[in-house]
Amino acid sequence: MSTTPPLTSFGGLAVLFVMATKQEYGPHLKRLMTPLMVGVGPVEAATGTAMALAQLRISDERPDLVVSLGSAGSRTLDHASVYQVESVSYRDMDATPLGFDKGVVPFADIPAVIPMANRIDGIPGASLSSGGGIVSGAAYDTIAADMVDMETYAVLRAAQALGVPLVGLRGISDGRGALTGLHDWTEVLHLIDERLANGLELLRDQLLSGRFVPAGG
């Protein structure tokens, strides 16, 4: 991770774009923004995002918006299509032996499913489950959400802690069948790169026109 968190001037706002890996960052996204690469999984994402936001706050460069984007898996959504996150949950959290509902973080006063306050017109919404393990094949039977990733919940909680609103965008890279190797994930990342860029152009246009005003944080 860069020691200086990259902010992009985007649609008249200072935006921190957050991605997991360079494999998801192709030529279409490169012409629009420079992301903070936080690494794979909720621990890396939470650590990297929180550190970056804290550094920016200390330097008086607090972003107006955080955008978390990359790939996701889904057994039901259209392959290689892009969806915005309408709600996010933490599938690894299970304190049911203590009497808490599955997904509820004990004593944190947040719901198991966190609704997202921000919507980009023209991009379909879907629910998202974040966690530390790859979901494949029959493991989807245990997931209530439309799609799965490994970072968005962590990025959201870091953004909430620093009072910055967040938008989540995910392209569906896998899930139609059981994963057999890395190639099953990377096969359509070039298409997702282009379609995520199209989504960001919609966001930029709506920011410039005033149709999208970030809320929450």
N, C-alpha and C positions, 0 to 999 in steps of 0.2 A: 504494500500500500504506500502511496506517495506520502511524504511528510507534509506536503501542502495540499490539503483537500481541494480538488478541482471544483470550482463553481462555474456554471455556464450561464451567460446572459441569454435568456430564452423567453420570448414573448413579453419582454419588458420586465421580467422578474429574474432574480438570482436563484438558480435551481441547482440542487445537488442531485445528480443522477447516480444511482447505486446499482451495480451489477456484481455478479458472483465471479465470472471468469471471462478471459479474453476470447474464448471460443464462441461466446454469444455476441461479441462486439465486432460486427462486420462493417463493410464499406459504407452501407447506407446510414447506419447509426454514426459512423465516424464523421460524416459530413455535417452532423447536427449538434453533436455534444461530445464532451470528454467525461467519462464516468469515474467514480470512485470504485475501484475493484476491491471487494471485501473478502473474497474467498468463498468456499462452498460450506454451507451448513449454518444453522442458527447461531452457534457460538461465534464463528468468524464474522458473520453478518452483524450481530449485535455489537461485538467489540469494535469492529471497523467503523460502523456507522456512528456509534456513540463517541468514539475518539475523534472522528472527523468533525462532528457537530460541536463537540466541546472546544476543539481547536478554533473553529470558526467563530464561536461565541467569544472566546478570549480575545481574538483579533478583531472583534466587532464587525464580523462579516456573516452574520446569521443569515442563512438562506430563507427565501420566501416560501420555498416548496422543496420537498424531497420526492423524487420519482424512482421507485423500485421497478426494475424491468429485467426481463430475461426469458428463460424457457420454463415450461411446466409440463407435467404429465396429466393425461386425462383418458379415461376409458369411454367417455360419452361425448366430449366436445369435438369439434371439427379439427382434424389434424392440420397443423401448420397455420391455423388461424390464430388471431390475437384477440384476447379478452381483457377487459379491465376488472380489477378485483373489486367486487361489491361487498364482500365480507371476508374475514380471515380468522382462522382458528389455529390452535397449537396442538397437533395430534399426539405429541409425545407426553403431554401433561396428563397424568392419571393419578389423582389422589383419592380415588373412590374408597380405598380401605379406611380413610379418615372421615368418610361421609360427604365428601365433595363430589359434585357432578363431574363426569369425565370432561377434561378440557379446561376446567376452572382452576386457575392458579390460586392456591390457598392464601387467604387474607390479603389479596391484591385488589379486591373491589373492582374487578373488570369481568365482563361476561366471557363465557366460553367461546362465543362467536362475536367478533368485534365488527360492527358495520363500518364501512368506509364512507366518509362524508362527501367525498369529491367524485364527480362523474363527468366524463368527457362525452359530449353528444356524438353519436354515430359509431360508438364502439360498444359491442355487446358486453354485458356484465356477467360475471360468474363468481361463485363462492370458491374460496381457496383454503386448503389445509397445508400448513407448514410443519416441517419436522426434520429430524436429523437423519432419517433413513430413506433410501430410494424405495419408491412404491412401484411394484411390478406384478403383473399377473393377478393371482387370486388375492393379493394384498389390498387391491382396490375394494374388495368386499367389505373391508372394515372402515372405509372412508365415506363420510356423509357428504363431503364437499364435491363440487364439480371438477376441481383440478387440484393438483398437489405441487408444491415446490419445497425448498429447503431454507428460504431466507426471508420472505416477505413479513411474516409475523415479527421476526426479530428486528427488522428494519423499522417497522411500524412502532414497536415499543420504544426503540431508541429515539425515534422522531417525536413521539408523544412526551418522552421524558424531557426533551429539550424544547418542547412547545412549537414544533414545526409540522405543518400539514403534509400529508403524503398521498400520492397517487400510485397505484400499482398496475402494471401492464405485463401480461404474460402471453407468450406464444406457445402453442401446444406442440411439443417435440416428440412425444412418445405416449404409450398407454394403450394403443390398439391391441397389442399383444405383449407377451412377456419379453422383457429385455434379455438379449443374448450377448451384449457387449457394448462398448463405447460407441460403435458405429450406429447403433439403433437410436442413440441420442443425437448424434451430430448430423445425421442424414439430411434433415430439413432445416438446420440452423441458418443456412443462407436465405431461405424463404422467410423465416421468422425475423431475421435482421431487416429485410426490406419492409415487412409488414409492421414491425415495431416502429420503424422510421416513419411510415405513413401515419401511425397513431400519434407519434410525437408531433408531426406536422399539423394534425387536427388540433392537438392541445395548444400548440403555439398560436394557431389562427384564432382559437377561441379565447386565449389569454389576451391577445392584441385587440380583439373586438369587444372585450368585456363580458363575453358570454360565460366565461369560466373564471370564477373568483375563488381561490383556495380557501377552504374552511377547515376548522378543526385545529389540531396541534396541541 
